[in-house]
Amino acid sequence: MDVQARKWTRAEYSPHATAIRLVERTLTEVFGPGGDVRSQMPVALDDESEPDVAVVPLTLLRAGR
């Protein structure tokens, strides 16, 4: 897969960053202590994806996955 880095302009970044924070807060409230909400961090799936926001079940973290 050919992935190219996106260069954000200042005008684009602010709404994007705000949206990420709002989603992160909402998911933290929804999943509570049962999920680890991660913002813009690598997630080991089939590739080294780096989604804006991901929820990792704590059962996977405890299992060392």
Chimera marker file (.cmm) of the C-alpha trace (Angstrom):
<marker_set name="trace">
<marker id="1" x="0.000" y="0.000" z="0.000" r="1" g="1" b="0" radius="0.5"/>
<marker id="2" x="1.390" y="3.389" z="-1.001" r="1" g="1" b="0" radius="0.5"/>
<marker id="3" x="0.731" y="5.767" z="1.891" r="1" g="1" b="0" radius="0.5"/>
<marker id="4" x="1.624" y="9.424" z="1.685" r="1" g="1" b="0" radius="0.5"/>
<marker id="5" x="1.829" y="11.753" z="4.665" r="1" g="1" b="0" radius="0.5"/>
<marker id="6" x="-0.755" y="14.508" z="4.628" r="1" g="1" b="0" radius="0.5"/>
<marker id="7" x="0.417" y="18.028" z="5.381" r="1" g="1" b="0" radius="0.5"/>
<marker id="8" x="-2.266" y="19.914" z="7.276" r="1" g="1" b="0" radius="0.5"/>
<marker id="9" x="-2.655" y="23.648" z="6.949" r="1" g="1" b="0" radius="0.5"/>
<marker id="10" x="-3.250" y="25.609" z="10.142" r="1" g="1" b="0" radius="0.5"/>
<marker id="11" x="-6.850" y="26.332" z="9.084" r="1" g="1" b="0" radius="0.5"/>
<marker id="12" x="-7.556" y="22.611" z="8.557" r="1" g="1" b="0" radius="0.5"/>
<marker id="13" x="-5.755" y="21.377" z="11.664" r="1" g="1" b="0" radius="0.5"/>
<marker id="14" x="-7.707" y="23.234" z="14.324" r="1" g="1" b="0" radius="0.5"/>
<marker id="15" x="-11.154" y="21.738" z="13.487" r="1" g="1" b="0" radius="0.5"/>
<marker id="16" x="-9.551" y="18.317" z="12.992" r="1" g="1" b="0" radius="0.5"/>
<marker id="17" x="-7.796" y="18.466" z="16.370" r="1" g="1" b="0" radius="0.5"/>
<marker id="18" x="-10.993" y="19.644" z="18.068" r="1" g="1" b="0" radius="0.5"/>
<marker id="19" x="-12.968" y="16.784" z="16.529" r="1" g="1" b="0" radius="0.5"/>
<marker id="20" x="-10.401" y="14.232" z="17.722" r="1" g="1" b="0" radius="0.5"/>
<marker id="21" x="-10.564" y="15.570" z="21.293" r="1" g="1" b="0" radius="0.5"/>
<marker id="22" x="-14.387" y="15.500" z="21.296" r="1" g="1" b="0" radius="0.5"/>
<marker id="23" x="-14.468" y="11.925" z="19.986" r="1" g="1" b="0" radius="0.5"/>
<marker id="24" x="-11.813" y="10.880" z="22.516" r="1" g="1" b="0" radius="0.5"/>
<marker id="25" x="-13.791" y="12.348" z="25.431" r="1" g="1" b="0" radius="0.5"/>
<marker id="26" x="-17.067" y="10.822" z="24.239" r="1" g="1" b="0" radius="0.5"/>
<marker id="27" x="-15.566" y="7.345" z="23.784" r="1" g="1" b="0" radius="0.5"/>
<marker id="28" x="-13.927" y="7.546" z="27.212" r="1" g="1" b="0" radius="0.5"/>
<marker id="29" x="-17.350" y="8.251" z="28.735" r="1" g="1" b="0" radius="0.5"/>
<marker id="30" x="-19.029" y="5.470" z="26.734" r="1" g="1" b="0" radius="0.5"/>
<marker id="31" x="-16.457" y="2.728" z="27.374" r="1" g="1" b="0" radius="0.5"/>
<marker id="32" x="-15.452" y="3.821" z="30.883" r="1" g="1" b="0" radius="0.5"/>
<marker id="33" x="-12.909" y="1.613" z="32.620" r="1" g="1" b="0" radius="0.5"/>
<marker id="34" x="-13.415" y="-1.234" z="30.126" r="1" g="1" b="0" radius="0.5"/>
<marker id="35" x="-11.588" y="0.431" z="27.263" r="1" g="1" b="0" radius="0.5"/>
<marker id="36" x="-8.373" y="2.284" z="26.658" r="1" g="1" b="0" radius="0.5"/>
<marker id="37" x="-9.101" y="5.225" z="24.336" r="1" g="1" b="0" radius="0.5"/>
<marker id="38" x="-5.989" y="6.078" z="22.335" r="1" g="1" b="0" radius="0.5"/>
<marker id="39" x="-5.559" y="9.186" z="20.259" r="1" g="1" b="0" radius="0.5"/>
<marker id="40" x="-3.215" y="9.184" z="17.256" r="1" g="1" b="0" radius="0.5"/>
<marker id="41" x="-1.135" y="6.243" z="18.432" r="1" g="1" b="0" radius="0.5"/>
<marker id="42" x="-0.072" y="3.152" z="16.473" r="1" g="1" b="0" radius="0.5"/>
<marker id="43" x="-2.355" y="0.128" z="16.691" r="1" g="1" b="0" radius="0.5"/>
<marker id="44" x="-0.938" y="-3.303" z="15.893" r="1" g="1" b="0" radius="0.5"/>
<marker id="45" x="-3.444" y="-4.849" z="13.508" r="1" g="1" b="0" radius="0.5"/>
<marker id="46" x="-2.402" y="-6.311" z="10.157" r="1" g="1" b="0" radius="0.5"/>
<marker id="47" x="-0.306" y="-3.214" z="9.573" r="1" g="1" b="0" radius="0.5"/>
<marker id="48" x="0.976" y="-0.352" z="11.685" r="1" g="1" b="0" radius="0.5"/>
<marker id="49" x="-2.150" y="1.742" z="11.405" r="1" g="1" b="0" radius="0.5"/>
<marker id="50" x="-2.226" y="5.070" z="13.198" r="1" g="1" b="0" radius="0.5"/>
<marker id="51" x="-5.902" y="6.018" z="13.415" r="1" g="1" b="0" radius="0.5"/>
<marker id="52" x="-7.062" y="9.337" z="14.789" r="1" g="1" b="0" radius="0.5"/>
<marker id="53" x="-8.834" y="7.559" z="17.669" r="1" g="1" b="0" radius="0.5"/>
<marker id="54" x="-9.081" y="3.892" z="18.656" r="1" g="1" b="0" radius="0.5"/>
<marker id="55" x="-10.566" y="1.971" z="21.573" r="1" g="1" b="0" radius="0.5"/>
<marker id="56" x="-8.573" y="-1.011" z="22.800" r="1" g="1" b="0" radius="0.5"/>
<marker id="57" x="-10.415" y="-3.403" z="25.134" r="1" g="1" b="0" radius="0.5"/>
<marker id="58" x="-8.539" y="-3.719" z="28.429" r="1" g="1" b="0" radius="0.5"/>
<marker id="59" x="-8.791" y="-7.497" z="28.146" r="1" g="1" b="0" radius="0.5"/>
<marker id="60" x="-6.395" y="-7.313" z="25.174" r="1" g="1" b="0" radius="0.5"/>
<marker id="61" x="-4.018" y="-5.060" z="27.083" r="1" g="1" b="0" radius="0.5"/>
<marker id="62" x="-3.962" y="-7.447" z="30.033" r="1" g="1" b="0" radius="0.5"/>
<marker id="63" x="-3.274" y="-10.352" z="27.669" r="1" g="1" b="0" radius="0.5"/>
<marker id="64" x="-0.274" y="-8.475" z="26.282" r="1" g="1" b="0" radius="0.5"/>
<marker id="65" x="-1.603" y="-8.172" z="22.743" r="1" g="1" b="0" radius="0.5"/>
<link id1="1" id2="2" r="1" g="1" b="0" radius="0.2"/>
<link id1="2" id2="3" r="1" g="1" b="0" radius="0.2"/>
<link id1="3" id2="4" r="1" g="1" b="0" radius="0.2"/>
<link id1="4" id2="5" r="1" g="1" b="0" radius="0.2"/>
<link id1="5" id2="6" r="1" g="1" b="0" radius="0.2"/>
<link id1="6" id2="7" r="1" g="1" b="0" radius="0.2"/>
<link id1="7" id2="8" r="1" g="1" b="0" radius="0.2"/>
<link id1="8" id2="9" r="1" g="1" b="0" radius="0.2"/>
<link id1="9" id2="10" r="1" g="1" b="0" radius="0.2"/>
<link id1="10" id2="11" r="1" g="1" b="0" radius="0.2"/>
<link id1="11" id2="12" r="1" g="1" b="0" radius="0.2"/>
<link id1="12" id2="13" r="1" g="1" b="0" radius="0.2"/>
<link id1="13" id2="14" r="1" g="1" b="0" radius="0.2"/>
<link id1="14" id2="15" r="1" g="1" b="0" radius="0.2"/>
<link id1="15" id2="16" r="1" g="1" b="0" radius="0.2"/>
<link id1="16" id2="17" r="1" g="1" b="0" radius="0.2"/>
<link id1="17" id2="18" r="1" g="1" b="0" radius="0.2"/>
<link id1="18" id2="19" r="1" g="1" b="0" radius="0.2"/>
<link id1="19" id2="20" r="1" g="1" b="0" radius="0.2"/>
<link id1="20" id2="21" r="1" g="1" b="0" radius="0.2"/>
<link id1="21" id2="22" r="1" g="1" b="0" radius="0.2"/>
<link id1="22" id2="23" r="1" g="1" b="0" radius="0.2"/>
<link id1="23" id2="24" r="1" g="1" b="0" radius="0.2"/>
<link id1="24" id2="25" r="1" g="1" b="0" radius="0.2"/>
<link id1="25" id2="26" r="1" g="1" b="0" radius="0.2"/>
<link id1="26" id2="27" r="1" g="1" b="0" radius="0.2"/>
<link id1="27" id2="28" r="1" g="1" b="0" radius="0.2"/>
<link id1="28" id2="29" r="1" g="1" b="0" radius="0.2"/>
<link id1="29" id2="30" r="1" g="1" b="0" radius="0.2"/>
<link id1="30" id2="31" r="1" g="1" b="0" radius="0.2"/>
<link id1="31" id2="32" r="1" g="1" b="0" radius="0.2"/>
<link id1="32" id2="33" r="1" g="1" b="0" radius="0.2"/>
<link id1="33" id2="34" r="1" g="1" b="0" radius="0.2"/>
<link id1="34" id2="35" r="1" g="1" b="0" radius="0.2"/>
<link id1="35" id2="36" r="1" g="1" b="0" radius="0.2"/>
<link id1="36" id2="37" r="1" g="1" b="0" radius="0.2"/>
<link id1="37" id2="38" r="1" g="1" b="0" radius="0.2"/>
<link id1="38" id2="39" r="1" g="1" b="0" radius="0.2"/>
<link id1="39" id2="40" r="1" g="1" b="0" radius="0.2"/>
<link id1="40" id2="41" r="1" g="1" b="0" radius="0.2"/>
<link id1="41" id2="42" r="1" g="1" b="0" radius="0.2"/>
<link id1="42" id2="43" r="1" g="1" b="0" radius="0.2"/>
<link id1="43" id2="44" r="1" g="1" b="0" radius="0.2"/>
<link id1="44" id2="45" r="1" g="1" b="0" radius="0.2"/>
<link id1="45" id2="46" r="1" g="1" b="0" radius="0.2"/>
<link id1="46" id2="47" r="1" g="1" b="0" radius="0.2"/>
<link id1="47" id2="48" r="1" g="1" b="0" radius="0.2"/>
<link id1="48" id2="49" r="1" g="1" b="0" radius="0.2"/>
<link id1="49" id2="50" r="1" g="1" b="0" radius="0.2"/>
<link id1="50" id2="51" r="1" g="1" b="0" radius="0.2"/>
<link id1="51" id2="52" r="1" g="1" b="0" radius="0.2"/>
<link id1="52" id2="53" r="1" g="1" b="0" radius="0.2"/>
<link id1="53" id2="54" r="1" g="1" b="0" radius="0.2"/>
<link id1="54" id2="55" r="1" g="1" b="0" radius="0.2"/>
<link id1="55" id2="56" r="1" g="1" b="0" radius="0.2"/>
<link id1="56" id2="57" r="1" g="1" b="0" radius="0.2"/>
<link id1="57" id2="58" r="1" g="1" b="0" radius="0.2"/>
<link id1="58" id2="59" r="1" g="1" b="0" radius="0.2"/>
<link id1="59" id2="60" r="1" g="1" b="0" radius="0.2"/>
<link id1="60" id2="61" r="1" g="1" b="0" radius="0.2"/>
<link id1="61" id2="62" r="1" g="1" b="0" radius="0.2"/>
<link id1="62" id2="63" r="1" g="1" b="0" radius="0.2"/>
<link id1="63" id2="64" r="1" g="1" b="0" radius="0.2"/>
<link id1="64" id2="65" r="1" g="1" b="0" radius="0.2"/>
</marker_set>
